Amino acid sequence: MATGTQDVRGAPTPIVEMSGITVTFPGVKALDDVDFRLFPGEVHALMGENGAGKSTLIKALTGVNRLTAGTIKVDGEEVSFADPADAQNNGVAVVYQEVNLCPNLSVAENVMLGHEPKRGPFINWREMRRQTKEHLSRLHLDIDPATTLSQHSIATQQLCAIARALVVDAKVLILDEPTSSLDEDEVSELFEVIRELRDVGVAILFVSHFLDQVYEISDRMTVLRNGKLVGETPTDELSRSELISQMIGKDAAELDAIGGGTHEAAVKREDAPVLSALGVSSKGNVAAYDLDVYRGEIVGIAGLLGSGRTEASRLLAGIDKIDTGELKIKGSSVRLASPLAALKQGVAYSTEDRKKEGIIGDLTVRENIALAVQASRGAWRPLPRKELDGIVDKYMEALDIHPRNPGMLIKNLSGGNQQKVLLARWLATAPALLILDEPTRGIDVGTKAEIQRLVAELAGQGMSVIFISSELEEVLRLSHRIMIMRDRSKVGEMVNGPGVTAGTVMSTIAAEKGEADE
């Protein structure tokens, strides 16, 4: 339990009490009869995987989402906030992961926005800077209020956002992924501030995917899964393995029953791996890690949401800059300055965000498939139409893309067929290494099975694959080897086989920091 924790279970009145909260969107029940309590002077972690309902619950509390059913009480009074500004004026403030400030304005203008001291009809700038300095001093922040916000680090901007919340004497402070862009020292500074706020009675709702941080800072946890309440437990009474079981909906026995991948045969290890990552890292995104990928091998990356699975893979595909370490392809050191540079080295990356970073909805299926091949050739060497049609026909048939109409706009295809078009785009480049980030998310069971079969076949033909999925069963089913991530660090690696189960992978994820490193 966090240092200085109070026994909030005996507190007579929660500062926030949400009862029977149901929020429905067209065709989706995002929250289903959820109860939630938050007491003064505690740090309360709200936990759950993607889609669990965490964001919806916060938005319901702060007036963004309308309730379908249920009641909300703040300080014992039933409330229904019109919007986040109304919530903040009533003592409930939110600081989001993406700092919601104006970087082109001064620190003082950001902190005092909407609460500027006036002299008649005009802003009293001197008084505003004085008040800003006072609010910042509560957070141990000694910066010039007149400086432009963009001059300061993300950590400082986060503290400025918290200072703005405290201008209205917030009784409830909601921190949504506040440490996602901070380094270790910055996290320590933020936690010191959080503890001080907690100790003067502020109720803090803390949302994070970093297990180590959650256990370090929180007093209690509430777990949501698929829009429903799983439980509320003091942090020191909930083990990491129990927390993970609650989040994913499988207990230890069920996890142990999932395992024994189909790829037990050893991959032939040639002299040089297709790709080697040697101590590669990206500041604030993923800690230094090593990884070798051999010809014909499927390497799965497992971890909870926010563990760094995507961040680790983006370093290998030239999307994010490598700050430390070395990348080798077939034994030769390379610097991949862009995805195009990676593609020219035989590394293709298929994004997890099909809608925003994958398909181009207003282009045809043919044009979407041709994009990567054409990019690798350059703008001045267009693909001959006959060659393009041959490529498109080959992969539409191989991947069974429907309808079999290359001239159709891709936005009019089903999600599963859009995903197949993305795969066709990268397979058309004949990569040596294909990185697939959540290739089966949001598609039907039949298409999912087809893609899994295709991945296994590609590996059998000699292609190397890095396979990322939030479904651990899928990673176990396909992978020869599994790299395990937690809190944006590699915490383990294991060869798949009969002795490897979802339980053994989850045990590595749940292990204390020192245990995971042993």
Beta strands, then each sheet from edge to edge (+ up, - down):
strand 1: 16-25
strand 2: 28-38
strand 3: 43-47
strand 4: 69-74
strand 5: 77-79
strand 6: 92-95
strand 7: 118-119
strand 8: 122-123
strand 9: 172-176
strand 10: 203-207
strand 11: 220-225
strand 12: 228-234
strand 13: 275-282
strand 14: 286-293
strand 15: 298-302
strand 16: 324-329
strand 17: 332-334
strand 18: 347-350
strand 19: 433-437
strand 20: 464-468
strand 21: 481-486
strand 22: 489-495
sheet 1: 2+ 1- 4+ 5-
sheet 2: 6+ 9+ 10+ 3+ 11+ 12-
sheet 3: 7+ 8-
sheet 4: 14+ 13- 16+ 17-
sheet 5: 18+ 19+ 20+ 15+ 21+ 22-
end
